[in-house]
């Protein structure tokens, strides 16, 4: 009894690259390209990470500088707005004086 074997299909055309490579090495080439692409992706991600980290450090330095300036401005505001300084400026610059107690009138609601 003869076994019926399928005839090879001669209509399938292979590209020039497939004909040059031995069977099975196409998958090795594909895996190699995938590994290379992954490696390039890792390098690019590291590059972006370093740039973002550098930018973060610059922004944190700016934040710290602004915090110091804000603290100094609050201290200056407290000094300029103190009652003693306001009274001194009122006396020296505006020529104001404290009213005698007999001229002060207290109004109760």
C-alpha positions as CSV (number, residue, x, y, z in Angstrom):
1,X,0.0,0.0,0.0
2,X,1.4,3.4,-1.0
3,X,1.2,6.4,1.3
4,X,-0.2,9.5,-0.3
5,X,2.1,12.4,0.5
6,X,1.1,15.9,-0.3
7,X,2.9,17.5,-3.1
8,X,5.1,20.5,-2.2
9,X,3.5,23.7,-3.0
10,X,5.8,25.4,-5.5
11,X,3.6,28.5,-5.7
12,X,4.9,29.9,-2.4
13,X,7.6,32.5,-3.1
14,X,10.0,33.3,-0.4
15,X,11.7,36.7,-0.1
16,X,15.4,37.1,-0.8
17,X,16.3,37.3,2.9
18,X,14.5,34.1,3.7
19,X,16.3,32.2,1.0
20,X,19.7,33.4,2.3
21,X,19.1,32.4,5.9
22,X,19.0,28.7,7.0
23,X,15.7,27.5,8.4
24,X,15.2,28.5,12.1
25,X,17.7,31.4,12.0
26,X,14.9,33.8,11.1
27,X,13.5,33.5,14.6
28,X,17.0,34.1,16.1
29,X,17.4,37.2,14.0
30,X,14.0,38.4,15.1
31,X,14.8,37.8,18.8
32,X,18.1,39.6,18.3
33,X,16.4,42.6,16.9
34,X,13.9,42.6,19.7
35,X,16.8,42.4,22.3
36,X,18.5,45.3,20.5
37,X,15.3,47.3,20.5
38,X,14.8,46.7,24.2
39,X,18.3,47.7,25.0
40,X,17.9,51.0,23.1
41,X,14.6,51.5,25.0
42,X,16.4,51.1,28.3
43,X,19.2,53.5,27.3
44,X,16.6,56.1,26.2
45,X,14.6,55.7,29.4
46,X,17.8,56.1,31.5
47,X,18.6,59.3,29.6
48,X,15.1,60.7,30.2
49,X,15.3,59.7,33.9
50,X,18.7,61.5,34.3
51,X,17.4,64.7,32.6
52,X,14.2,64.7,34.8
53,X,16.3,64.1,37.9
54,X,18.5,67.0,37.0
55,X,15.5,69.3,36.4
56,X,14.0,68.1,39.8
57,X,17.2,69.1,41.6
58,X,17.2,72.5,40.0
59,X,13.5,73.1,40.9
60,X,14.1,72.0,44.5
61,X,17.1,74.5,44.7
62,X,14.8,77.2,43.4
63,X,12.1,76.3,45.9
64,X,14.6,76.4,48.8
65,X,15.8,79.8,47.7
66,X,12.3,81.1,47.4
67,X,11.5,79.7,50.9
68,X,14.5,81.6,52.4
69,X,13.4,84.8,50.6
70,X,9.8,84.3,51.9
71,X,11.0,83.9,55.4
72,X,13.1,87.1,55.2
73,X,10.1,89.0,53.8
74,X,7.9,87.8,56.7
75,X,10.5,88.9,59.2
76,X,10.7,92.3,57.5
77,X,7.0,92.6,57.4
78,X,6.8,91.9,61.1
79,X,9.4,94.5,61.8
80,X,7.9,97.2,59.7
81,X,4.4,96.5,61.0
82,X,5.2,96.5,64.7
83,X,3.3,98.9,66.9
84,X,6.6,100.6,68.1
85,X,7.7,101.4,64.6
86,X,4.3,102.6,63.5
87,X,4.2,105.0,66.4
88,X,7.8,106.2,65.7
89,X,6.9,106.9,62.1
90,X,3.7,108.7,63.1
91,X,5.6,110.9,65.5
92,X,8.6,111.7,63.4
93,X,7.2,111.8,59.9
94,X,3.6,112.9,60.4
95,X,4.1,115.0,63.6
96,X,1.4,113.1,65.4
97,X,1.2,113.0,69.2
98,X,-0.7,111.0,71.7
99,X,-3.9,112.7,72.8
100,X,-4.2,113.7,76.5
101,X,-6.5,111.4,78.4
102,X,-9.1,114.1,79.0
103,X,-9.6,114.4,75.2
104,X,-10.2,110.7,74.7
105,X,-13.9,109.7,74.4
106,X,-14.8,106.0,74.6
107,X,-18.1,105.1,72.8
108,X,-19.8,101.9,73.8
109,X,-22.0,100.1,71.4
